[in-house]
């Protein structure tokens, strides 16, 4: 008979269940769509549109796109008050922060971080 994850979680002690649920929430928080990120930042599409100098409809379309220019993504994240980093990950070395991409002039002179 297949195992139901909810049944397994219900059988855990309360402390274990809280740890599992907290870790699950962390994992969910690590990955968000632009729309989810905007909402988590408590921003409306109208406010984002004003920050970006575009229409609310354009923000809506932007959030639905699966393929963005890095410069567009950077501007969007910055309009939310954040900054964008691009990290290349390889199985045989520590992650490398890529610089000089999509108008990232401020980081262009930085060396990859050591791991």
Secondary structure, 3 states (H helix, E strand, C coil): CCCCHHHHHHHCCHHHHHHHHHHHHHHHHHCCCHHHHHHHCCCCHHHHHHHHCCCHHHHHHHHHCCCCCHHHHHHHHHHCCCCCCEEEEECCEEEEEECCCCCCHHHCCCCCCCC
